[in-house]
Amino acid sequence: MVLQASAHARHDLKYHFVWCPKYRRLALKGNIGKYVLRVIYEVAERYDFTVMEVAVMPDHVHLFISALPDVSPAALI
């Protein structure tokens, strides 16, 4: 296991998020799904998160992400 280091700690924090559209509608097909994927990577780069894995399905998104310990899971969303 490789630990990441910050100024005062070593950590290995990973989060698994699942997002669903209202009523689990098939809203993430085609270009919309590609757009969501692009936005996830842009936001991760901007805020220095590491996207471990992402899967955009027609009715939900799975995101496995690593972040620094000073960022709460609510702030990641």
C-alpha positions as CSV (number, residue, x, y, z in Angstrom):
1,M,0.0,0.0,0.0
2,V,1.4,3.4,-1.0
3,L,0.6,6.2,1.4
4,Q,0.3,9.8,0.2
5,A,2.1,12.4,2.3
6,S,1.0,15.9,3.3
7,A,2.8,18.3,5.7
8,H,1.9,16.5,8.9
9,A,0.3,13.2,7.9
10,R,0.4,10.1,5.7
11,H,-2.9,9.0,4.4
12,D,-4.7,6.7,1.9
13,L,-8.2,8.1,1.7
14,K,-10.4,6.8,-1.0
15,Y,-14.1,7.5,-1.5
16,H,-16.8,5.7,-3.5
17,F,-19.7,7.9,-4.7
18,V,-22.8,6.9,-6.6
19,W,-25.0,9.5,-8.2
20,C,-28.4,8.8,-9.7
21,P,-30.7,11.1,-11.6
22,K,-34.2,11.6,-10.2
23,Y,-36.3,8.5,-10.6
24,R,-33.2,6.8,-12.0
25,R,-34.1,8.0,-15.5
26,L,-31.8,7.1,-18.4
27,A,-30.5,10.7,-18.7
28,L,-26.8,10.0,-19.0
29,K,-26.7,8.4,-22.4
30,G,-24.6,9.6,-25.4
31,N,-23.2,13.1,-25.3
32,I,-24.5,13.9,-21.9
33,G,-22.6,11.0,-20.4
34,K,-19.4,12.1,-22.2
35,Y,-19.9,15.6,-20.9
36,V,-20.4,14.4,-17.3
37,L,-17.2,12.4,-17.6
38,R,-15.2,15.4,-18.9
39,V,-16.6,17.6,-16.1
40,I,-15.6,15.1,-13.4
41,Y,-12.0,15.0,-14.7
42,E,-11.8,18.8,-15.0
43,V,-13.1,19.4,-11.5
44,A,-10.7,16.7,-10.1
45,E,-7.7,18.4,-11.8
46,R,-8.8,21.9,-10.6
47,Y,-9.1,20.8,-6.9
48,D,-6.2,18.2,-7.0
49,F,-8.2,15.0,-6.5
50,T,-7.2,11.7,-8.1
51,V,-9.9,9.9,-10.0
52,M,-9.1,6.2,-9.4
53,E,-12.0,4.9,-11.4
54,V,-15.2,6.3,-13.0
55,A,-18.1,4.6,-14.8
56,V,-20.9,6.6,-16.3
57,M,-24.0,4.4,-16.8
58,P,-27.2,5.5,-18.5
59,D,-28.9,5.7,-15.1
60,H,-26.1,6.4,-12.6
61,V,-22.4,7.3,-12.1
62,H,-19.9,5.4,-10.0
63,L,-16.9,7.5,-8.9
64,F,-13.9,6.1,-6.9
65,I,-11.7,9.1,-5.9
66,S,-8.8,9.9,-3.7
67,A,-8.4,13.2,-1.9
68,L,-6.4,14.9,0.9
69,P,-7.7,14.5,4.4
70,D,-8.5,18.2,4.8
71,V,-11.3,17.8,2.2
72,S,-14.5,16.4,3.6
73,P,-16.6,14.0,1.5
74,A,-19.4,16.6,1.4
75,A,-17.0,19.1,-0.2
76,L,-15.9,16.5,-2.7
77,I,-19.5,16.2,-4.0
